[in-house]
């Protein structure tokens, strides 16, 4: 086989790999507001192993009992500090979200309404943007508490930079305050998007 055929074959392999990668990334949901993590220790965790080892050591000598008691106190204090850190992190996340909403571009803030707003960022010569428009508009029409607006970035590169949007379509899900709940690059997958939005919609 000549070098030209090998080059063509290599180009086809690379193109196929890039196509599969793009397809895998298209419509992927990136959450901005994460659920509160459960920081409670469960059986079998490293903390339980330490407590079990300490309990065994307590039966050996009086000094070991004292040391284990001190270790348990330190663990309790550490858990209390962890709980406080979790509370602070949650509060900080809420404040950050509110501040981010206050500093959204005016055209985006003007598009916000009650409930969740899907802000679709598109461009003129973007075929997938048309598919995303149809899907999101229909989803909003059928879902209580959900709105859809579209903003053209073709003549607004500064808007794309402020929102950190590097491809079209990109869809931002924003709450009433402008806090970003999630974003999707490419054409969203309807069922996956609805499942991700459900916790933020009226029950």
N, C-alpha and C positions, 0 to 999 in steps of 0.2 A: 504494500500500500504506500502511495507516495506521501511526501510531506504535506502536500496540500490537503489530502483526505484526512490525515491525522489532525491537521489544524482545524478543519471543518468539524470533525467529530468532537474535538476539545471544546470548540465554541458552542456546540449544541449542548454538551454536558453542562457547561457553565451557565448557559441561558436557562436550561431546565432547572438547575439548582436555585438560581435567583428567582425564577418564577414560583417555585414551591415555597421559598422563604417569604416572598411577598404575599403569597396567598395565606400563609400561616399567620402573618402579622396583620393582615387586613381585617378590620372589624374588631381588633382586640381591645378590650375594655381595660382602662387604667384607672383604678379607684384613687380618689384624693382624700376621701373621708373614710378612714378605716374603722371597723367595729372595735369596741373596747375589748381588749384581750383579757382572758380569764387567767389571773396570775395565781390562783389557788393551787397549792401543791397537791398532787395526787399520789396514790400509793405506787411505790416502785421508783419514785423520783430520787435524784441524788440526795436531796434533803432528808428523805426518809431513811436512806442508807446510813447517813451520818447519825441520825437519831437512834437507829437500831444499834449501831456500833457503840454509841455512847451508853445506851441502856445496858448492853452486855458488860461494858467496862465498869459500870456502877457497882456491879456485884463483886468486883475484885477487891478493892481497897477503899478506905475512907477518903483518901486523897483523890482517887479517881472520881468518886462520887461528887466531890466538890468541884473538880474541873468540868465534869459533864454538866453540872448545874449552871456553871458560868457560861459554858458553850450554848446551852439552851436559851439562856437569857440573851446572849448576843444574837442568836438566830431570831428570837422574837423581836428584838430591836431592829434587826435588818429587815424583817418582814414588814414592820411598821413603816420604816423608811421607804421601802419599795412601794407600799400602798400610797404613801404621800407623793412619791415621784409620779406614780400613775395618775393621781388626781391632778397634779400640776401639768402633766403632759396633755391630759384631756382638756384642761382649761386653756392651755396655750394654743391647742389646735383650734378651739372655738374662736379665740381672739384673733388668731392669724387668719382664719377663714373670713371673719367679719372685716378685718382690715383689707384683705385682698379684694373683697367685694367693693369696698369703698373706693378702691383705686383702679377699678375696671375702666376701660375706655368708655366715654360717654355714650357712644353708639350701642355698646353692649348693655350698659346699665339701663338705657332707655327701652331696651327690648324685654327687660325682666317683667314678670307679672306674678300673680299668685301661684303657689305650688312650685313645680319644677319647670324650668324653661330649657328646651333643647336648642342651643344656638349652633346652627350649622354654618361653618365657615367654608365658603366655596370660591371658585374662580371661573372665569368665563369659559375657557376651553377645557372643561373638566367633565368628561363623560360620566365617571362614577358619581359626580355630584348630583346628576339628575336622578339616578337610582336612589341615592340617599334622601333626596328631597321627597320623592314619592313615598318611600318607606316611613320616614319620620313624620311627615304630614298625616299620613293615614293612622300611624300609631297614636299621635297626639289627639286626633279626632275621636278615637275609640277609647281613650284612657282619661279618666277623671283626674284633674289636678296636673295635667301635662300639657305644655304648650310647645310649639315649634316655630322658630324664626330662622331666616337665612340671611347671612351677611356676605357680600361679595368682597373678596380681598384683592381683586385684580388691580385696582388703583389705590390700594391701601397697604403697601408693604410694611409701613410702620406699625399698623394694627396687628399684622401677623407676628411681628417681632415682639411686641408687648405681650401678646398672648402665648408666645412660644409655640407657634403653629408652623410646622415645616412641610406640611403636605395638605392637599385638599382632596376630598372633603375631610375635615376634622370637626367633630361634634362635641361641644361642651355641655354638660348637664349642670345647670346652676340653680340654686335655691333662690328664694325671694330676696335674701340679703346679698346675693351675688357670690356666695361661697361655691366653689367648684366641687361638685360631688364626684364626678368622673369625666373622662374624655375618651373618645373613640376615634382612632385614625382609620380612614377608609370607610367603606359602606358598612354600617352596623349590622350585626346579626340580630334580627328582631326579637326572638325569644330570649336570647342572652341579655340584651339591653333591657328588656322589660323586667326580667328577674333582678337585674342589678339595681333598677330604679324603684322596685316595689317597696323597699323599706322607707323610702322618702315620699311615697304617695299616700293619699288618704286610704284608709282601710275600708 
